[in-house]
């Protein structure tokens, strides 16, 4: 047992990343803030290890630590389509991991009922109506719930659609002014697609500094040096920058999958974050969905009458079907991905596309948006999805 720590808590959060810390943040703002909470993570979170970007209407929960935000986005798509898109009621926001940790963790540490433990989570189980977390620092028990963000699925079931969003990004500082601070690029498909979905986004910090991120939607990863080659080529050939310094590096892999996740695999254990299926299957976006789901989860925890359906929220059957169809179209190369996204942004109000990607559109709005893309590839995709569910 870790010295001086009790072994029993009301809630244990296994994994202190974005999802785990966000859950603790909302618990700390709720009527449950006086419950004992243990947060376990193998690392002390302080470095700028993630950059989360999302679109949002109005002020959000973390507005005071938003690093940059923009009211429009460049889109470079198929057949030289290029347009600066006004996103109207939305703002596109950048939140850096370093700022998130420095904001959330000190707030949580002010609550004497919240304890942090740096340890490896070895196993999570439930026995005799008590959930247990085995770590390399000892065994800890939760009388109410263990919230597990570390037990992520392998996403390899053959009857489902499994892709990866994998990326590498550099924050660079150029010797000369090279960026328009008010004009980020969300999608730049002006790179060799290699029969995949490949794009770069550019998020300026200033006239001389920006995050350049090379992103792929596919079912296989590249060698690390291959991402570097693409970044160097884009900076040289597209941005026309010859002299620069790499200030920061980030890389990651996010599952894009319609494989259902077991939210509560055993009594008093609930999976959250990627482990709980919070990532949007067709885009890999997760920050805003995670915030929405966790806010609702905490509200349900405050209401004992809601405990029977606790955590049973997420994508509707209809929205899940749309995700599966898009995944099928991309996985089976039924239509180039740059053409799909170009059709959506070219023929629709950009803010409506963002609303669609956030699952905030109605059934009829979805139908209208889907009519802006070629029908045959998506009809074949829908057929493929239905067949995959039969076998």
C-alpha positions in Angstrom: 0.0 0.0 0.0 1.2 3.5 -0.8 2.3 5.2 2.4 -0.3 7.4 4.1 -3.1 6.8 1.7 -6.4 5.2 2.7 -7.4 2.2 0.6 -11.1 2.9 0.2 -12.8 5.8 -1.6 -16.3 6.6 -2.9 -15.0 7.1 -6.5 -11.8 6.1 -8.2 -10.8 7.5 -11.5 -8.4 5.2 -13.3 -6.5 7.3 -15.8 -5.8 11.0 -15.3 -5.8 12.2 -18.8 -8.3 14.5 -20.5 -11.4 12.3 -19.7 -10.4 11.5 -16.2 -9.5 15.0 -15.2 -12.6 16.4 -16.9 -14.8 14.0 -14.9 -13.1 15.0 -11.7 -13.6 18.7 -12.7 -17.3 18.2 -13.1 -17.6 16.1 -9.9 -15.8 18.9 -8.1 -18.4 21.4 -9.3 -21.3 19.2 -8.3 -23.1 18.2 -5.1 -20.8 15.2 -5.0 -17.6 17.3 -4.4 -17.5 16.2 -0.7 -17.2 12.5 -1.7 -13.7 11.0 -1.5 -12.2 10.7 -5.0 -8.9 9.0 -6.0 -7.3 9.9 -9.3 -4.7 7.4 -10.5 -2.3 8.0 -13.4 1.1 6.7 -14.3 2.4 10.3 -15.2 2.3 13.7 -13.6 0.5 15.8 -16.1 2.2 19.0 -16.9 3.8 18.9 -20.4 2.0 20.1 -23.5 1.4 16.6 -24.7 -1.9 17.2 -26.5 -3.6 20.0 -28.5 -7.4 19.7 -28.6 -9.3 21.6 -31.3 -13.0 21.9 -31.5 -15.8 24.2 -32.7 -18.2 25.7 -30.2 -21.0 28.2 -30.0 -20.6 30.9 -27.4 -18.5 30.6 -24.2 -17.5 27.2 -23.1 -16.4 25.5 -19.8 -12.7 26.2 -20.5 -13.1 29.6 -22.1 -10.5 31.3 -19.9 -7.7 28.9 -21.0 -8.5 28.8 -24.7 -5.1 29.4 -26.4 -6.5 30.7 -29.8 -9.8 30.9 -31.5 -11.0 31.8 -35.0 -14.2 32.8 -36.8 -13.2 31.3 -40.1 -11.2 28.5 -41.7 -9.4 27.8 -44.9 -10.4 24.7 -46.8 -8.3 23.4 -49.7 -10.0 20.4 -51.4 -10.6 18.5 -54.5 -10.0 20.0 -58.0 -8.4 23.1 -56.6 -11.4 24.1 -54.6 -10.1 26.7 -52.1 -12.2 28.9 -49.9 -12.0 30.7 -46.6 -15.1 29.5 -44.8 -17.0 31.8 -42.4 -18.3 29.5 -39.6 -20.8 32.1 -38.4 -22.3 31.1 -35.0 -19.3 28.9 -34.2 -15.7 29.6 -33.2 -12.9 27.2 -33.8 -10.9 26.9 -30.6 -7.5 25.5 -29.6 -6.8 24.3 -26.1 -3.3 23.2 -25.2 -2.8 20.3 -22.9 -0.3 22.2 -20.8 -2.9 25.0 -20.1 -5.6 22.4 -19.4 -3.5 20.6 -16.8 -2.4 23.8 -15.1 -6.0 25.0 -14.9 -7.7 21.8 -13.7 -5.2 20.1 -11.5 -4.6 23.0 -9.0 -8.4 23.4 -8.7 -8.8 19.7 -7.9 -6.0 19.8 -5.4 -7.8 22.6 -3.4 -10.4 20.0 -2.5 -9.2 17.9 0.4 -11.5 15.1 -0.7 -9.6 14.6 -3.9 -6.4 12.6 -3.9 -3.8 12.1 -6.7 -1.7 8.9 -7.0 1.1 8.4 -9.5 1.0 4.7 -10.2 0.5 2.1 -12.9 -3.0 0.5 -13.1 -2.5 -3.2 -13.3 -6.1 -4.6 -13.1 -9.6 -3.5 -12.4 -12.2 -5.9 -11.0 -15.4 -6.1 -9.0 -16.0 -8.4 -6.1 -18.6 -8.5 -3.3 -20.2 -5.3 -4.5 -16.9 -3.4 -4.3 -14.8 -2.3 -7.3 -11.1 -2.7 -6.9 -8.1 -1.2 -8.7 -4.8 -3.1 -8.5 -1.8 -0.8 -9.0 2.0 -1.1 -8.5 1.4 1.0 -5.4 -1.2 -1.3 -3.8 -4.9 -2.2 -4.0 -7.6 0.5 -3.8 -11.3 0.1 -3.5 -14.3 2.2 -4.6 -17.6 1.9 -2.7 -19.5 3.7 -5.5 -17.8 3.6 -8.9 -14.5 3.1 -10.6 -14.3 5.2 -13.8 -11.9 3.5 -16.1 -10.3 5.3 -19.0 -7.3 3.0 -19.3 -9.0 -0.3 -20.6 -9.2 0.7 -24.2 -10.5 -1.9 -26.7 -8.2 -3.3 -29.4 -10.8 -2.3 -32.0 -10.2 -5.4 -34.1 -13.5 -7.2 -34.3 -13.9 -8.2 -38.0 -17.6 -7.4 -38.4 -17.1 -3.7 -37.6 -15.3 -0.9 -39.3 -12.1 0.0 -37.7 -9.8 2.8 -38.9 -7.2 5.0 -37.2 -6.7 8.7 -37.2 -2.9 9.0 -36.8 -1.0 12.2 -36.9 2.2 14.0 -36.2 2.5 17.8 -35.7 5.3 20.3 -35.3 5.0 23.8 -33.7 7.5 25.7 -35.8 8.9 29.2 -35.5 9.9 30.8 -38.9 12.5 33.4 -39.3 10.1 35.6 -41.4 6.4 36.3 -41.1 4.8 33.3 -42.7 1.2 33.0 -41.3 -2.0 34.9 -41.1 -2.9 34.7 -37.4 -6.7 35.1 -38.1 -6.7 32.5 -40.9 -6.1 28.9 -39.8 -6.4 26.0 -42.2 -8.7 23.1 -41.1 -8.3 20.8 -44.1 -5.6 21.0 -46.7 -5.9 18.1 -49.1 -3.2 19.5 -51.5 -0.9 16.6 -50.7 -0.6 13.2 -52.3 -3.5 11.1 -51.0 -2.0 7.7 -51.8 -5.6 6.3 -51.9 -6.2 7.3 -48.3 -7.6 10.3 -46.5 -4.6 12.6 -45.9 -4.6 16.3 -45.0 -2.7 18.9 -43.1 -4.0 21.6 -40.8 -2.2 24.8 -39.9 -3.1 26.6 -36.7 -1.2 29.9 -36.3 -0.1 31.2 -33.0 1.4 34.4 -34.5 2.8 35.6 -37.8 5.9 33.5 -37.3 4.7 30.5 -35.2 2.1 27.8 -36.0 1.2 24.2 -35.3 1.5 22.2 -38.6 -0.1 18.8 -38.3 -0.1 16.0 -40.9 -3.1 13.6 -40.4 -4.2 10.4 -42.0 -7.4 8.4 -41.7 -6.4 4.8 -42.6 -6.1 1.3 -41.2 -2.4 1.2 -40.9 0.3 3.4 -39.3 3.4 4.9 -41.0 7.0 4.8 -39.9 7.9 7.8 -37.7 10.2 9.2 -40.3 7.5 9.1 -43.0 5.5 11.7 -41.0 8.5 13.9 -40.8 9.1 13.7 -44.6 5.5 14.8 -45.2 5.7 17.7 -42.8 9.0 18.9 -44.3 7.6 18.7 -47.8 4.4 20.6 -46.9 6.3 23.4 -45.1 8.7 23.7 -48.0 6.4 23.3 -51.0 3.0 24.6 -49.8 3.9 27.1 -47.1 7.1 28.2 -48.9 9.0 28.4 -45.6 12.7 27.6 -45.9 14.1 28.5 -42.5 12.4 27.5 -39.3 12.9 25.9 -35.9 10.8 23.0 -34.5 9.7 24.2 -31.0 7.4 21.3 -30.1 6.4 17.8 -31.4 3.2 15.9 -30.8 1.9 12.7 -32.3 -1.0 10.4 -31.6 -3.3 7.6 -32.7 -7.1 7.9 -32.3 -9.5 5.0 -33.0 -12.2 5.6 -35.6 -14.5 2.7 -35.1 -18.2 1.7 -35.0 -17.3 -1.3 -32.7 -19.7 -1.1 -29.7 -18.0 -0.5 -26.4 -19.0 -2.3 -23.2 -19.6 0.7 -21.0 -20.0 -1.2 -17.7 -18.1 -4.5 -18.0 -18.7 -5.4 -14.3 -20.7 -4.0 -11.3 -19.5 -0.6 -10.2 -17.1 -0.2 -13.0 -17.8 2.3 -15.9 -15.5 3.1 -18.8 -15.1 6.7 -19.9 -13.2 8.5 -22.7 -11.9 6.4 -25.6 -12.5 3.3 -23.5 -16.2 4.2 -23.1 -16.7 4.9 -26.8 -16.6 8.7 -26.6 -14.7 9.2 -29.8 -16.9 10.1 -32.8 -16.5 7.1 -35.1 -16.3 8.9 -38.4 -14.0 11.8 -37.5 -12.0 10.9 -34.4 -13.2 14.1 -32.7 -13.6 13.5 -28.9 -13.0 16.7 -26.8 -16.5 18.2 -27.0 -18.3 14.8 -26.9 -16.3 13.9 -23.8 -17.3 17.1 -22.1 -21.0 16.6 -23.0 -21.1 13.0 -21.9 -19.3 13.6 -18.6 -21.5 16.6 -17.7 -24.5 14.3 -18.2 -22.9 11.5 -16.3 -22.3 13.7 -13.2 -25.9 15.0 -13.4 -27.1 11.4 -13.4 -24.8 10.5 -10.5 -26.5 13.3 -8.5 -29.9 11.7 -9.1 -30.2 8.3 -7.6 -33.3 7.5 -9.7 -31.1 7.7 -12.8 -28.5 5.1 -11.7 -30.2 2.2 -13.6 -29.4 3.9 -16.9 -26.2 5.5 -15.8 -23.7 6.0 -18.7 -26.2 4.7 -21.3 -25.9 7.7 -23.6 -24.1 8.4 -26.8 -24.7 8.3 -30.5 -28.2 7.6 -31.7 -28.9 4.6 -33.9 -29.4 6.9 -36.9 -26.2 8.9 -36.3 -24.3 5.6 -35.6 -25.5 4.3 -39.0 -24.2 7.5 -40.7 -20.8 7.0 -39.1 -20.7 3.4 -40.2 -21.5 4.2 -43.8 -18.8 6.9 -44.0 -16.3 4.5 -42.4 -17.3 1.9 -45.0 -16.9 4.3 -47.9 -13.4 5.3 -46.7 -12.2 1.8 -45.8 -13.4 0.3 -49.1 -12.2 3.2 -51.2 -15.6 3.8 -52.7 -14.9 7.5 -53.1 -11.8 9.6 -52.4 -12.1 11.2 -49.0 -11.0 14.6 -50.3 -14.0 14.6 -52.6 -16.3 13.7 -49.8 -15.3 16.6 -47.6 -15.1 19.0 -50.5 -18.7 18.1 -51.5 -19.9 18.7 -47.9 -18.2 22.1 -47.5 -18.7 23.3 -51.0 -22.4 22.7 -51.2 -23.6 23.4 -47.6 -23.4 26.3 -45.2 -20.1 25.5 -43.3 -21.7 26.0 -39.9 -24.3 23.3 -40.8 -21.5 20.9 -41.7 -19.9 21.5 -38.3 -23.3 21.1 -36.6 -23.7 17.8 -38.6 -20.3 16.6 -37.4 -21.3 17.4 -33.8 -24.5 15.3 -34.2 -26.6 18.4 -33.5 -28.6 18.2 -36.8 -32.1 16.8 -37.2 -32.9 13.8 -39.4 -34.1 16.0 -42.2 -31.0 18.2 -42.0 -28.9 15.1 -42.2 -30.8 14.0 -45.3 -30.2 17.4 -46.9 -26.5 17.3 -46.2 -26.1 13.7 -47.5 -27.7 14.8 -50.8 -24.7 17.0 -51.4 -22.4 14.0 -51.8 -22.6 11.5 -54.7 -25.2 8.9 -53.9 -23.8 5.7 -55.4 -20.7 5.4 -53.2 -22.8 6.0 -50.1 -25.5 3.5 -51.2 -22.8 0.9 -51.7 -21.5 1.9 -48.2 -24.9 1.5 -46.7 -25.3 -1.9 -48.3 -21.9 -2.9 -47.0 -22.8 -1.9 -43.5 -26.1 -3.9 -43.6 -24.3 -6.9 -44.9 -21.6 -6.7 -42.2 -24.3 -6.8 -39.5 -25.9 -9.9 -41.0 -22.7 -12.0 -41.0 
